[in-house]
């Protein structure tokens, strides 16, 4: 059994709605990013994504694992990577979900929120 009294990691979830007509978004259109975050460093140690293919999930995991959810620099790096190398209709939705997740985490941690 997982001992939550000694865990310093947090699960942070971000949500965004996929655009209408996106194949991945029919019939459910809510995309989620779920990340395990080290509470001491604020860095993502693992992540999963709903409504995305295995390939997209693997690529996105490589992009965000190690990112500090409280760092504006890491938020900008994430956005730049998405805009340059992710060529799908859900690009902006994923960026929005990351921003939502970062804001939720920052509120939980009691620190200023980054903008994704």
ROTORPA-615389 format. One record per atom (N, C-alpha, C): residue number from 1; residue in three letters; atom name; x, y, z. Coordinates in Angstrom, 1 decimal, always signed. Layout:
<i = NUM | aa = ALA | at = CA | u = X | v = Y | w = Z>
...
***
This chain:
<i = 1 | aa = UNK | at = N | u = +0.8 | v = -1.2 | w = +0.0>
<i = 1 | aa = UNK | at = CA | u = +0.0 | v = +0.0 | w = +0.0>
<i = 1 | aa = UNK | at = C | u = +0.9 | v = +1.2 | w = +0.0>
<i = 2 | aa = UNK | at = N | u = +0.5 | v = +2.3 | w = -0.7>
<i = 2 | aa = UNK | at = CA | u = +1.2 | v = +3.5 | w = -0.9>
<i = 2 | aa = UNK | at = C | u = +1.0 | v = +4.3 | w = +0.4>
<i = 3 | aa = UNK | at = N | u = +2.1 | v = +4.7 | w = +1.0>
<i = 3 | aa = UNK | at = CA | u = +2.1 | v = +5.5 | w = +2.3>
<i = 3 | aa = UNK | at = C | u = +2.1 | v = +7.0 | w = +1.9>
<i = 4 | aa = UNK | at = N | u = +0.9 | v = +7.6 | w = +2.0>
<i = 4 | aa = UNK | at = CA | u = +0.7 | v = +9.0 | w = +1.6>
<i = 4 | aa = UNK | at = C | u = +1.3 | v = +9.9 | w = +2.6>
<i = 5 | aa = UNK | at = N | u = +1.6 | v = +9.5 | w = +3.8>
<i = 5 | aa = UNK | at = CA | u = +2.1 | v = +10.4 | w = +4.9>
<i = 5 | aa = UNK | at = C | u = +3.6 | v = +10.7 | w = +4.6>
<i = 6 | aa = UNK | at = N | u = +4.3 | v = +9.9 | w = +3.8>
<i = 6 | aa = UNK | at = CA | u = +5.7 | v = +10.2 | w = +3.5>
<i = 6 | aa = UNK | at = C | u = +5.9 | v = +10.7 | w = +2.1>
<i = 7 | aa = UNK | at = N | u = +4.9 | v = +10.7 | w = +1.3>
<i = 7 | aa = UNK | at = CA | u = +5.0 | v = +11.1 | w = -0.1>
<i = 7 | aa = UNK | at = C | u = +5.1 | v = +12.7 | w = -0.2>
<i = 8 | aa = UNK | at = N | u = +6.0 | v = +13.1 | w = -1.0>
<i = 8 | aa = UNK | at = CA | u = +6.0 | v = +14.5 | w = -1.3>
<i = 8 | aa = UNK | at = C | u = +5.6 | v = +14.9 | w = -2.7>
<i = 9 | aa = UNK | at = N | u = +5.2 | v = +13.8 | w = -3.4>
<i = 9 | aa = UNK | at = CA | u = +4.7 | v = +14.0 | w = -4.8>
<i = 9 | aa = UNK | at = C | u = +3.2 | v = +14.3 | w = -4.8>
<i = 10 | aa = UNK | at = N | u = +2.9 | v = +15.1 | w = -5.8>
<i = 10 | aa = UNK | at = CA | u = +1.5 | v = +15.5 | w = -6.0>
<i = 10 | aa = UNK | at = C | u = +1.0 | v = +15.1 | w = -7.4>
<i = 11 | aa = UNK | at = N | u = -0.2 | v = +14.7 | w = -7.5>
<i = 11 | aa = UNK | at = CA | u = -0.8 | v = +14.5 | w = -8.9>
<i = 11 | aa = UNK | at = C | u = -1.5 | v = +15.8 | w = -9.3>
<i = 12 | aa = UNK | at = N | u = -1.1 | v = +16.4 | w = -10.4>
<i = 12 | aa = UNK | at = CA | u = -1.7 | v = +17.6 | w = -10.9>
<i = 12 | aa = UNK | at = C | u = -2.4 | v = +17.2 | w = -12.2>
<i = 13 | aa = UNK | at = N | u = -3.6 | v = +17.8 | w = -12.4>
<i = 13 | aa = UNK | at = CA | u = -4.4 | v = +17.5 | w = -13.6>
<i = 13 | aa = UNK | at = C | u = -4.8 | v = +18.8 | w = -14.3>
<i = 14 | aa = UNK | at = N | u = -4.6 | v = +18.8 | w = -15.6>
<i = 14 | aa = UNK | at = CA | u = -5.0 | v = +20.0 | w = -16.4>
<i = 14 | aa = UNK | at = C | u = -6.0 | v = +19.5 | w = -17.4>
<i = 15 | aa = UNK | at = N | u = -7.0 | v = +20.4 | w = -17.7>
<i = 15 | aa = UNK | at = CA | u = -8.1 | v = +20.1 | w = -18.6>
<i = 15 | aa = UNK | at = C | u = -8.2 | v = +21.1 | w = -19.7>
<i = 16 | aa = UNK | at = N | u = -8.6 | v = +20.7 | w = -20.8>
<i = 16 | aa = UNK | at = CA | u = -8.9 | v = +21.6 | w = -21.9>
<i = 16 | aa = UNK | at = C | u = -9.9 | v = +20.9 | w = -22.9>
<i = 17 | aa = UNK | at = N | u = -10.7 | v = +21.7 | w = -23.6>
<i = 17 | aa = UNK | at = CA | u = -11.6 | v = +21.1 | w = -24.6>
<i = 17 | aa = UNK | at = C | u = -11.0 | v = +21.1 | w = -26.0>
<i = 18 | aa = UNK | at = N | u = -11.1 | v = +19.9 | w = -26.6>
<i = 18 | aa = UNK | at = CA | u = -10.6 | v = +19.8 | w = -28.0>
<i = 18 | aa = UNK | at = C | u = -11.6 | v = +20.5 | w = -28.9>
<i = 19 | aa = UNK | at = N | u = -11.0 | v = +21.0 | w = -30.0>
<i = 19 | aa = UNK | at = CA | u = -11.9 | v = +21.7 | w = -31.0>
<i = 19 | aa = UNK | at = C | u = -12.9 | v = +20.8 | w = -31.7>
<i = 20 | aa = UNK | at = N | u = -14.0 | v = +21.3 | w = -32.0>
<i = 20 | aa = UNK | at = CA | u = -15.0 | v = +20.5 | w = -32.7>
<i = 20 | aa = UNK | at = C | u = -14.5 | v = +20.0 | w = -34.0>
<i = 21 | aa = UNK | at = N | u = -14.8 | v = +18.8 | w = -34.4>
<i = 21 | aa = UNK | at = CA | u = -14.4 | v = +18.2 | w = -35.6>
<i = 21 | aa = UNK | at = C | u = -13.0 | v = +17.5 | w = -35.5>
<i = 22 | aa = UNK | at = N | u = -12.4 | v = +17.6 | w = -34.4>
<i = 22 | aa = UNK | at = CA | u = -11.1 | v = +16.9 | w = -34.2>
<i = 22 | aa = UNK | at = C | u = -11.4 | v = +15.4 | w = -34.0>
<i = 23 | aa = UNK | at = N | u = -10.9 | v = +14.6 | w = -34.9>
<i = 23 | aa = UNK | at = CA | u = -11.1 | v = +13.2 | w = -34.8>
<i = 23 | aa = UNK | at = C | u = -10.9 | v = +12.6 | w = -33.4>
<i = 24 | aa = UNK | at = N | u = -9.9 | v = +13.0 | w = -32.7>
<i = 24 | aa = UNK | at = CA | u = -9.6 | v = +12.4 | w = -31.4>
<i = 24 | aa = UNK | at = C | u = -10.6 | v = +12.9 | w = -30.4>
<i = 25 | aa = UNK | at = N | u = -11.3 | v = +14.0 | w = -30.7>
<i = 25 | aa = UNK | at = CA | u = -12.2 | v = +14.6 | w = -29.7>
<i = 25 | aa = UNK | at = C | u = -13.6 | v = +14.1 | w = -29.9>
<i = 26 | aa = UNK | at = N | u = -14.0 | v = +13.2 | w = -30.7>
<i = 26 | aa = UNK | at = CA | u = -15.3 | v = +12.7 | w = -30.8>
<i = 26 | aa = UNK | at = C | u = -15.5 | v = +11.4 | w = -30.2>
<i = 27 | aa = UNK | at = N | u = -16.5 | v = +11.1 | w = -29.4>
<i = 27 | aa = UNK | at = CA | u = -17.6 | v = +12.0 | w = -29.0>
<i = 27 | aa = UNK | at = C | u = -17.2 | v = +12.8 | w = -27.7>
<i = 28 | aa = UNK | at = N | u = -16.2 | v = +12.3 | w = -26.9>
<i = 28 | aa = UNK | at = CA | u = -15.8 | v = +13.1 | w = -25.8>
<i = 28 | aa = UNK | at = C | u = -14.7 | v = +14.1 | w = -26.2>
<i = 29 | aa = UNK | at = N | u = -14.9 | v = +15.3 | w = -25.7>
<i = 29 | aa = UNK | at = CA | u = -14.0 | v = +16.3 | w = -26.2>
<i = 29 | aa = UNK | at = C | u = -13.1 | v = +16.9 | w = -25.1>
<i = 30 | aa = UNK | at = N | u = -13.0 | v = +16.3 | w = -24.0>
<i = 30 | aa = UNK | at = CA | u = -12.1 | v = +16.8 | w = -22.9>
<i = 30 | aa = UNK | at = C | u = -10.8 | v = +16.1 | w = -22.8>
<i = 31 | aa = UNK | at = N | u = -9.7 | v = +16.9 | w = -23.0>
<i = 31 | aa = UNK | at = CA | u = -8.4 | v = +16.4 | w = -23.0>
<i = 31 | aa = UNK | at = C | u = -7.8 | v = +16.6 | w = -21.6>
<i = 32 | aa = UNK | at = N | u = -7.1 | v = +15.7 | w = -21.0>
<i = 32 | aa = UNK | at = CA | u = -6.5 | v = +15.8 | w = -19.7>
<i = 32 | aa = UNK | at = C | u = -5.1 | v = +15.5 | w = -19.8>
<i = 33 | aa = UNK | at = N | u = -4.3 | v = +16.3 | w = -19.0>
<i = 33 | aa = UNK | at = CA | u = -2.9 | v = +15.9 | w = -18.7>
<i = 33 | aa = UNK | at = C | u = -2.9 | v = +15.6 | w = -17.2>
<i = 34 | aa = UNK | at = N | u = -2.3 | v = +14.4 | w = -16.9>
<i = 34 | aa = UNK | at = CA | u = -2.2 | v = +14.0 | w = -15.5>
<i = 34 | aa = UNK | at = C | u = -0.7 | v = +13.9 | w = -15.3>
<i = 35 | aa = UNK | at = N | u = -0.2 | v = +14.6 | w = -14.3>
<i = 35 | aa = UNK | at = CA | u = +1.3 | v = +14.6 | w = -14.1>
<i = 35 | aa = UNK | at = C | u = +1.6 | v = +14.3 | w = -12.6>
<i = 36 | aa = UNK | at = N | u = +2.6 | v = +13.5 | w = -12.3>
<i = 36 | aa = UNK | at = CA | u = +3.1 | v = +13.3 | w = -11.0>
<i = 36 | aa = UNK | at = C | u = +4.2 | v = +14.4 | w = -10.8>
<i = 37 | aa = UNK | at = N | u = +4.1 | v = +15.2 | w = -9.8>
<i = 37 | aa = UNK | at = CA | u = +5.1 | v = +16.3 | w = -9.6>
<i = 37 | aa = UNK | at = C | u = +5.8 | v = +16.1 | w = -8.3>
<i = 38 | aa = UNK | at = N | u = +7.1 | v = +16.3 | w = -8.3>
<i = 38 | aa = UNK | at = CA | u = +7.9 | v = +16.2 | w = -7.1>
<i = 38 | aa = UNK | at = C | u = +7.7 | v = +17.5 | w = -6.4>
<i = 39 | aa = UNK | at = N | u = +7.1 | v = +17.4 | w = -5.2>
<i = 39 | aa = UNK | at = CA | u = +6.8 | v = +18.6 | w = -4.4>
<i = 39 | aa = UNK | at = C | u = +8.0 | v = +19.4 | w = -3.9>
<i = 40 | aa = UNK | at = N | u = +9.2 | v = +18.8 | w = -3.9>
<i = 40 | aa = UNK | at = CA | u = +10.3 | v = +19.6 | w = -3.5>
<i = 40 | aa = UNK | at = C | u = +10.9 | v = +20.4 | w = -4.6>
<i = 41 | aa = UNK | at = N | u = +10.9 | v = +19.9 | w = -5.8>
<i = 41 | aa = UNK | at = CA | u = +11.5 | v = +20.6 | w = -7.0>
<i = 41 | aa = UNK | at = C | u = +10.5 | v = +21.2 | w = -7.9>
<i = 42 | aa = UNK | at = N | u = +9.2 | v = +20.7 | w = -7.8>
<i = 42 | aa = UNK | at = CA | u = +8.1 | v = +21.2 | w = -8.7>
<i = 42 | aa = UNK | at = C | u = +8.3 | v = +20.6 | w = -10.1>
<i = 43 | aa = UNK | at = N | u = +9.1 | v = +19.6 | w = -10.2>
<i = 43 | aa = UNK | at = CA | u = +9.3 | v = +19.0 | w = -11.6>
<i = 43 | aa = UNK | at = C | u = +8.4 | v = +17.8 | w = -11.8>
<i = 44 | aa = UNK | at = N | u = +8.0 | v = +17.7 | w = -13.1>
<i = 44 | aa = UNK | at = CA | u = +7.2 | v = +16.6 | w = -13.5>
<i = 44 | aa = UNK | at = C | u = +8.0 | v = +15.3 | w = -13.6>
<i = 45 | aa = UNK | at = N | u = +7.6 | v = +14.3 | w = -12.9>
<i = 45 | aa = UNK | at = CA | u = +8.4 | v = +13.0 | w = -12.9>
<i = 45 | aa = UNK | at = C | u = +7.7 | v = +12.0 | w = -13.8>
<i = 46 | aa = UNK | at = N | u = +6.5 | v = +12.1 | w = -14.1>
<i = 46 | aa = UNK | at = CA | u = +5.8 | v = +11.2 | w = -15.0>
<i = 46 | aa = UNK | at = C | u = +4.5 | v = +11.9 | w = -15.4>
<i = 47 | aa = UNK | at = N | u = +3.9 | v = +11.5 | w = -16.6>
<i = 47 | aa = UNK | at = CA | u = +2.7 | v = +12.1 | w = -17.1>
<i = 47 | aa = UNK | at = C | u = +2.0 | v = +11.2 | w = -18.0>
<i = 48 | aa = UNK | at = N | u = +0.7 | v = +11.4 | w = -18.1>
<i = 48 | aa = UNK | at = CA | u = -0.2 | v = +10.7 | w = -19.0>
<i = 48 | aa = UNK | at = C | u = -1.2 | v = +11.6 | w = -19.6>
<i = 49 | aa = UNK | at = N | u = -1.8 | v = +11.2 | w = -20.7>
<i = 49 | aa = UNK | at = CA | u = -2.7 | v = +12.1 | w = -21.4>
<i = 49 | aa = UNK | at = C | u = -3.9 | v = +11.4 | w = -21.9>
<i = 50 | aa = UNK | at = N | u = -5.1 | v = +11.9 | w = -21.8>
<i = 50 | aa = UNK | at = CA | u = -6.2 | v = +11.3 | w = -22.4>
<i = 50 | aa = UNK | at = C | u = -6.5 | v = +11.9 | w = -23.7>
<i = 51 | aa = UNK | at = N | u = -7.2 | v = +11.1 | w = -24.5>
<i = 51 | aa = UNK | at = CA | u = -7.6 | v = +11.5 | w = -25.9>
<i = 51 | aa = UNK | at = C | u = -6.5 | v = +11.7 | w = -26.9>
<i = 52 | aa = UNK | at = N | u = -5.3 | v = +11.0 | w = -26.6>
<i = 52 | aa = UNK | at = CA | u = -4.2 | v = +11.1 | w = -27.6>
<i = 52 | aa = UNK | at = C | u = -3.7 | v = +9.7 | w = -27.9>
<i = 53 | aa = UNK | at = N | u = -3.1 | v = +9.6 | w = -29.0>
<i = 53 | aa = UNK | at = CA | u = -2.6 | v = +8.3 | w = -29.5>
<i = 53 | aa = UNK | at = C | u = -1.3 | v = +8.0 | w = -28.6>
<i = 54 | aa = UNK | at = N | u = -0.9 | v = +6.7 | w = -28.7>
<i = 54 | aa = UNK | at = CA | u = +0.2 | v = +6.3 | w = -27.9>
<i = 54 | aa = UNK | at = C | u = +1.5 | v = +7.0 | w = -28.4>
<i = 55 | aa = UNK | at = N | u = +1.6 | v = +7.3 | w = -29.7>
<i = 55 | aa = UNK | at = CA | u = +2.8 | v = +8.0 | w = -30.2>
<i = 55 | aa = UNK | at = C | u = +2.8 | v = +9.4 | w = -29.6>
<i = 56 | aa = UNK | at = N | u = +1.7 | v = +10.1 | w = -29.7>
<i = 56 | aa = UNK | at = CA | u = +1.6 | v = +11.5 | w = -29.2>
<i = 56 | aa = UNK | at = C | u = +1.9 | v = +11.5 | w = -27.7>
<i = 57 | aa = UNK | at = N | u = +1.3 | v = +10.5 | w = -26.9>
<i = 57 | aa = UNK | at = CA | u = +1.6 | v = +10.5 | w = -25.5>
<i = 57 | aa = UNK | at = C | u = +3.1 | v = +10.3 | w = -25.2>
<i = 58 | aa = UNK | at = N | u = +3.8 | v = +9.4 | w = -25.9>
<i = 58 | aa = UNK | at = CA | u = +5.2 | v = +9.2 | w = -25.7>
<i = 58 | aa = UNK | at = C | u = +6.0 | v = +10.4 | w = -26.0>
<i = 59 | aa = UNK | at = N | u = +5.7 | v = +11.1 | w = -27.1>
<i = 59 | aa = UNK | at = CA | u = +6.4 | v = +12.3 | w = -27.5>
<i = 59 | aa = UNK | at = C | u = +6.2 | v = +13.4 | w = -26.5>
<i = 60 | aa = UNK | at = N | u = +4.9 | v = +13.6 | w = -26.1>
<i = 60 | aa = UNK | at = CA | u = +4.6 | v = +14.6 | w = -25.1>
<i = 60 | aa = UNK | at = C | u = +5.3 | v = +14.3 | w = -23.7>
<i = 61 | aa = UNK | at = N | u = +5.3 | v = +13.1 | w = -23.3>
<i = 61 | aa = UNK | at = CA | u = +5.9 | v = +12.7 | w = -22.1>
<i = 61 | aa = UNK | at = C | u = +7.4 | v = +13.1 | w = -22.1>
<i = 62 | aa = UNK | at = N | u = +8.1 | v = +12.9 | w = -23.2>
<i = 62 | aa = UNK | at = CA | u = +9.5 | v = +13.2 | w = -23.4>
<i = 62 | aa = UNK | at = C | u = +9.7 | v = +14.8 | w = -23.3>
<i = 63 | aa = UNK | at = N | u = +8.7 | v = +15.5 | w = -23.8>
<i = 63 | aa = UNK | at = CA | u = +8.7 | v = +16.9 | w = -23.8>
<i = 63 | aa = UNK | at = C | u = +8.6 | v = +17.5 | w = -22.4>
<i = 64 | aa = UNK | at = N | u = +7.7 | v = +16.9 | w = -21.6>
<i = 64 | aa = UNK | at = CA | u = +7.3 | v = +17.6 | w = -20.3>
<i = 64 | aa = UNK | at = C | u = +8.0 | v = +17.0 | w = -19.1>
<i = 65 | aa = UNK | at = N | u = +8.4 | v = +15.7 | w = -19.1>
<i = 65 | aa = UNK | at = CA | u = +9.0 | v = +15.1 | w = -17.9>
<i = 65 | aa = UNK | at = C | u = +10.3 | v = +15.9 | w = -17.7>
<i = 66 | aa = UNK | at = N | u = +10.5 | v = +16.3 | w = -16.4>
<i = 66 | aa = UNK | at = CA | u = +11.6 | v = +17.2 | w = -16.0>
<i = 66 | aa = UNK | at = C | u = +11.3 | v = +18.6 | w = -16.0>
<i = 67 | aa = UNK | at = N | u = +10.1 | v = +19.0 | w = -16.5>
<i = 67 | aa = UNK | at = CA | u = +9.7 | v = +20.4 | w = -16.5>
<i = 67 | aa = UNK | at = C | u = +9.3 | v = +20.9 | w = -15.1>
<i = 68 | aa = UNK | at = N | u = +9.7 | v = +22.0 | w = -14.7>
<i = 68 | aa = UNK | at = CA | u = +9.3 | v = +22.6 | w = -13.5>
<i = 68 | aa = UNK | at = C | u = +8.0 | v = +23.4 | w = -13.7>
<i = 69 | aa = UNK | at = N | u = +6.9 | v = +23.0 | w = -13.0>
<i = 69 | aa = UNK | at = CA | u = +5.6 | v = +23.6 | w = -13.3>
<i = 69 | aa = UNK | at = C | u = +5.5 | v = +25.0 | w = -12.7>
<i = 70 | aa = UNK | at = N | u = +6.5 | v = +25.5 | w = -12.0>
<i = 70 | aa = UNK | at = CA | u = +6.5 | v = +26.8 | w = -11.5>
<i = 70 | aa = UNK | at = C | u = +7.4 | v = +27.7 | w = -12.3>
<i = 71 | aa = UNK | at = N | u = +8.1 | v = +27.2 | w = -13.3>
<i = 71 | aa = UNK | at = CA | u = +9.0 | v = +28.0 | w = -14.1>
<i = 71 | aa = UNK | at = C | u = +8.4 | v = +28.5 | w = -15.4>
<i = 72 | aa = UNK | at = N | u = +8.5 | v = +29.8 | w = -15.5>
<i = 72 | aa = UNK | at = CA | u = +8.1 | v = +30.5 | w = -16.8>
<i = 72 | aa = UNK | at = C | u = +8.9 | v = +30.0 | w = -17.9>
<i = 73 | aa = UNK | at = N | u = +10.2 | v = +29.8 | w = -17.7>
<i = 73 | aa = UNK | at = CA | u = +11.1 | v = +29.4 | w = -18.8>
<i = 73 | aa = UNK | at = C | u = +10.7 | v = +28.0 | w = -19.3>
<i = 74 | aa = UNK | at = N | u = +10.3 | v = +27.1 | w = -18.4>
<i = 74 | aa = UNK | at = CA | u = +9.9 | v = +25.8 | w = -18.8>
<i = 74 | aa = UNK | at = C | u = +8.6 | v = +25.8 | w = -19.5>
<i = 75 | aa = UNK | at = N | u = +7.7 | v = +26.7 | w = -19.0>
<i = 75 | aa = UNK | at = CA | u = +6.4 | v = +26.9 | w = -19.7>
<i = 75 | aa = UNK | at = C | u = +6.6 | v = +27.4 | w = -21.1>
<i = 76 | aa = UNK | at = N | u = +7.5 | v = +28.3 | w = -21.3>
<i = 76 | aa = UNK | at = CA | u = +7.8 | v = +28.8 | w = -22.7>
<i = 76 | aa = UNK | at = C | u = +8.4 | v = +27.8 | w = -23.5>
<i = 77 | aa = UNK | at = N | u = +9.3 | v = +27.0 | w = -22.9>
<i = 77 | aa = UNK | at = CA | u = +10.0 | v = +25.9 | w = -23.7>
<i = 77 | aa = UNK | at = C | u = +9.0 | v = +24.9 | w = -24.1>
<i = 78 | aa = UNK | at = N | u = +8.0 | v = +24.5 | w = -23.3>
<i = 78 | aa = UNK | at = CA | u = +6.9 | v = +23.6 | w = -23.6>
<i = 78 | aa = UNK | at = C | u = +6.1 | v = +24.2 | w = -24.8>
<i = 79 | aa = UNK | at = N | u = +5.7 | v = +25.4 | w = -24.7>
<i = 79 | aa = UNK | at = CA | u = +4.9 | v = +26.1 | w = -25.8>
<i = 79 | aa = UNK | at = C | u = +5.7 | v = +26.1 | w = -27.1>
<i = 80 | aa = UNK | at = N | u = +6.9 | v = +26.5 | w = -27.0>
<i = 80 | aa = UNK | at = CA | u = +7.8 | v = +26.6 | w = -28.2>
<i = 80 | aa = UNK | at = C | u = +7.9 | v = +25.2 | w = -28.9>
<i = 81 | aa = UNK | at = N | u = +8.1 | v = +24.2 | w = -28.1>
<i = 81 | aa = UNK | at = CA | u = +8.2 | v = +22.8 | w = -28.6>
<i = 81 | aa = UNK | at = C | u = +7.0 | v = +22.3 | w = -29.3>
<i = 82 | aa = UNK | at = N | u = +5.8 | v = +22.7 | w = -28.6>
<i = 82 | aa = UNK | at = CA | u = +4.5 | v = +22.3 | w = -29.2>
<i = 82 | aa = UNK | at = C | u = +4.3 | v = +23.0 | w = -30.5>
<i = 83 | aa = UNK | at = N | u = +4.6 | v = +24.3 | w = -30.6>
<i = 83 | aa = UNK | at = CA | u = +4.4 | v = +25.1 | w = -31.8>
<i = 83 | aa = UNK | at = C | u = +5.3 | v = +24.7 | w = -32.9>
<i = 84 | aa = UNK | at = N | u = +6.5 | v = +24.3 | w = -32.6>
<i = 84 | aa = UNK | at = CA | u = +7.4 | v = +23.9 | w = -33.7>
<i = 84 | aa = UNK | at = C | u = +7.3 | v = +22.5 | w = -34.2>
<i = 85 | aa = UNK | at = N | u = +7.0 | v = +21.6 | w = -33.2>
<i = 85 | aa = UNK | at = CA | u = +7.1 | v = +20.2 | w = -33.6>
<i = 85 | aa = UNK | at = C | u = +5.8 | v = +19.4 | w = -33.5>
<i = 86 | aa = UNK | at = N | u = +4.8 | v = +19.9 | w = -32.9>
<i = 86 | aa = UNK | at = CA | u = +3.5 | v = +19.1 | w = -32.8>
<i = 86 | aa = UNK | at = C | u = +2.5 | v = +19.7 | w = -33.9>
<i = 87 | aa = UNK | at = N | u = +2.3 | v = +18.9 | w = -34.9>
<i = 87 | aa = UNK | at = CA | u = +1.5 | v = +19.4 | w = -36.1>
<i = 87 | aa = UNK | at = C | u = +0.1 | v = +18.9 | w = -36.1>
<i = 88 | aa = UNK | at = N | u = -0.5 | v = +18.7 | w = -34.9>
<i = 88 | aa = UNK | at = CA | u = -1.9 | v = +18.2 | w = -34.9>
<i = 88 | aa = UNK | at = C | u = -2.9 | v = +19.3 | w = -34.5>
<i = 89 | aa = UNK | at = N | u = -4.2 | v = +19.0 | w = -34.8>
<i = 89 | aa = UNK | at = CA | u = -5.3 | v = +19.9 | w = -34.5>
<i = 89 | aa = UNK | at = C | u = -5.4 | v = +20.2 | w = -33.0>
<i = 90 | aa = UNK | at = N | u = -4.9 | v = +19.3 | w = -32.2>
<i = 90 | aa = UNK | at = CA | u = -5.1 | v = +19.4 | w = -30.8>
<i = 90 | aa = UNK | at = C | u = -3.9 | v = +20.2 | w = -30.1>
<i = 91 | aa = UNK | at = N | u = -3.0 | v = +20.8 | w = -30.9>
<i = 91 | aa = UNK | at = CA | u = -1.9 | v = +21.5 | w = -30.3>
<i = 91 | aa = UNK | at = C | u = -2.3 | v = +22.6 | w = -29.3>
<i = 92 | aa = UNK | at = N | u = -3.1 | v = +23.5 | w = -29.6>
<i = 92 | aa = UNK | at = CA | u = -3.5 | v = +24.6 | w = -28.7>
<i = 92 | aa = UNK | at = C | u = -4.2 | v = +24.0 | w = -27.5>
<i = 93 | aa = UNK | at = N | u = -5.0 | v = +22.9 | w = -27.7>
<i = 93 | aa = UNK | at = CA | u = -5.7 | v = +22.3 | w = -26.6>
<i = 93 | aa = UNK | at = C | u = -4.7 | v = +21.7 | w = -25.6>
<i = 94 | aa = UNK | at = N | u = -3.7 | v = +21.1 | w = -26.1>
<i = 94 | aa = UNK | at = CA | u = -2.6 | v = +20.5 | w = -25.2>
<i = 94 | aa = UNK | at = C | u = -1.9 | v = +21.7 | w = -24.4>
<i = 95 | aa = UNK | at = N | u = -1.6 | v = +22.7 | w = -25.1>
<i = 95 | aa = UNK | at = CA | u = -1.0 | v = +23.9 | w = -24.5>
<i = 95 | aa = UNK | at = C | u = -1.9 | v = +24.4 | w = -23.4>
<i = 96 | aa = UNK | at = N | u = -3.2 | v = +24.5 | w = -23.7>
<i = 96 | aa = UNK | at = CA | u = -4.1 | v = +25.1 | w = -22.7>
<i = 96 | aa = UNK | at = C | u = -4.2 | v = +24.1 | w = -21.5>
<i = 97 | aa = UNK | at = N | u = -4.2 | v = +22.8 | w = -21.7>
<i = 97 | aa = UNK | at = CA | u = -4.3 | v = +21.9 | w = -20.6>
<i = 97 | aa = UNK | at = C | u = -3.0 | v = +21.9 | w = -19.7>
<i = 98 | aa = UNK | at = N | u = -1.9 | v = +22.1 | w = -20.4>
<i = 98 | aa = UNK | at = CA | u = -0.6 | v = +22.3 | w = -19.6>
<i = 98 | aa = UNK | at = C | u = -0.7 | v = +23.5 | w = -18.7>
<i = 99 | aa = UNK | at = N | u = -1.2 | v = +24.6 | w = -19.3>
<i = 99 | aa = UNK | at = CA | u = -1.4 | v = +25.9 | w = -18.5>
<i = 99 | aa = UNK | at = C | u = -2.3 | v = +25.7 | w = -17.4>
<i = 100 | aa = UNK | at = N | u = -3.4 | v = +25.0 | w = -17.6>
<i = 100 | aa = UNK | at = CA | u = -4.4 | v = +24.7 | w = -16.5>
<i = 100 | aa = UNK | at = C | u = -3.8 | v = +23.9 | w = -15.4>
<i = 101 | aa = UNK | at = N | u = -3.0 | v = +22.9 | w = -15.8>
<i = 101 | aa = UNK | at = CA | u = -2.3 | v = +22.0 | w = -14.8>
<i = 101 | aa = UNK | at = C | u = -1.3 | v = +22.8 | w = -14.0>
<i = 102 | aa = UNK | at = N | u = -0.6 | v = +23.7 | w = -14.7>
<i = 102 | aa = UNK | at = CA | u = +0.4 | v = +24.5 | w = -14.0>
<i = 102 | aa = UNK | at = C | u = -0.2 | v = +25.5 | w = -13.0>
<i = 103 | aa = UNK | at = N | u = -1.3 | v = +26.1 | w = -13.4>
<i = 103 | aa = UNK | at = CA | u = -2.1 | v = +27.0 | w = -12.5>
<i = 103 | aa = UNK | at = C | u = -2.6 | v = +26.3 | w = -11.3>
<i = 104 | aa = UNK | at = N | u = -3.2 | v = +25.1 | w = -11.5>
<i = 104 | aa = UNK | at = CA | u = -3.7 | v = +24.3 | w = -10.4>
<i = 104 | aa = UNK | at = C | u = -2.6 | v = +23.9 | w = -9.4>
<i = 105 | aa = UNK | at = N | u = -1.5 | v = +23.5 | w = -10.0>
<i = 105 | aa = UNK | at = CA | u = -0.3 | v = +23.1 | w = -9.1>
<i = 105 | aa = UNK | at = C | u = +0.2 | v = +24.3 | w = -8.4>
<i = 106 | aa = UNK | at = N | u = +0.4 | v = +25.4 | w = -9.0>
<i = 106 | aa = UNK | at = CA | u = +0.9 | v = +26.6 | w = -8.4>
<i = 106 | aa = UNK | at = C | u = -0.1 | v = +27.1 | w = -7.2>
<i = 107 | aa = UNK | at = N | u = -1.4 | v = +27.0 | w = -7.5>
<i = 107 | aa = UNK | at = CA | u = -2.3 | v = +27.4 | w = -6.4>
<i = 107 | aa = UNK | at = C | u = -2.2 | v = +26.4 | w = -5.3>
<i = 108 | aa = UNK | at = N | u = -2.1 | v = +25.1 | w = -5.5>
<i = 108 | aa = UNK | at = CA | u = -1.9 | v = +24.1 | w = -4.5>
<i = 108 | aa = UNK | at = C | u = -0.6 | v = +24.4 | w = -3.7>
<i = 109 | aa = UNK | at = N | u = +0.5 | v = +24.7 | w = -4.4>
<i = 109 | aa = UNK | at = CA | u = +1.8 | v = +24.9 | w = -3.8>
<i = 109 | aa = UNK | at = C | u = +1.9 | v = +26.2 | w = -3.1>
<i = 110 | aa = UNK | at = N | u = +0.9 | v = +27.1 | w = -3.4>
<i = 110 | aa = UNK | at = CA | u = +0.9 | v = +28.5 | w = -2.8>
<i = 110 | aa = UNK | at = C | u = +2.0 | v = +29.4 | w = -3.4>
<i = 111 | aa = UNK | at = N | u = +2.3 | v = +29.2 | w = -4.7>
<i = 111 | aa = UNK | at = CA | u = +3.3 | v = +30.0 | w = -5.4>
<i = 111 | aa = UNK | at = C | u = +2.6 | v = +30.7 | w = -6.6>
<i = 112 | aa = UNK | at = N | u = +3.3 | v = +31.7 | w = -7.1>
<i = 112 | aa = UNK | at = CA | u = +2.8 | v = +32.4 | w = -8.3>
<i = 112 | aa = UNK | at = C | u = +2.7 | v = +31.4 | w = -9.5>
<i = 113 | aa = UNK | at = N | u = +1.7 | v = +31.6 | w = -10.3>
<i = 113 | aa = UNK | at = CA | u = +1.5 | v = +30.6 | w = -11.4>
<i = 113 | aa = UNK | at = C | u = +2.2 | v = +31.0 | w = -12.7>
<i = 114 | aa = UNK | at = N | u = +2.8 | v = +30.0 | w = -13.4>
<i = 114 | aa = UNK | at = CA | u = +3.4 | v = +30.3 | w = -14.7>
<i = 114 | aa = UNK | at = C | u = +2.3 | v = +30.4 | w = -15.7>
<i = 115 | aa = UNK | at = N | u = +2.6 | v = +31.0 | w = -16.8>
<i = 115 | aa = UNK | at = CA | u = +1.6 | v = +31.0 | w = -17.9>
<i = 115 | aa = UNK | at = C | u = +2.1 | v = +30.1 | w = -19.0>
<i = 116 | aa = UNK | at = N | u = +1.4 | v = +29.1 | w = -19.4>
<i = 116 | aa = UNK | at = CA | u = +1.8 | v = +28.2 | w = -20.5>
<i = 116 | aa = UNK | at = C | u = +1.3 | v = +28.7 | w = -21.8>
***
